[in-house]
Amino acid sequence: MNITQAVRERQQREANLGLSRPKLGFTDYAEKFNGRLAMLGFVIGLATEFLTGQGILSQLGLF
C-alpha cells in the first residue's frame, strides 16, 4: 500500500464517520443548537414573566 492509497482510505473512513466536517463557524449543527437555545431562553423568559407578573426589564431593575 502506498501513501496516496493510505491517505484516500483515511479520508474515506473520516467521511463515513463524519469527522471531516468543520467543527467551528456557521455549521448546520451550530445554527440548530443556537436556535434551540434561543427558543428555550424565550420560553423561560415568557414563563418567568407569567409567573411573576413582571416584565424582564422590571425583574432586572432596568424599568
Secondary structure as UniProt FT lines:
FT   HELIX           3..17
FT   TURN            18..20
FT   HELIX           28..52
FT   HELIX           56..60
//
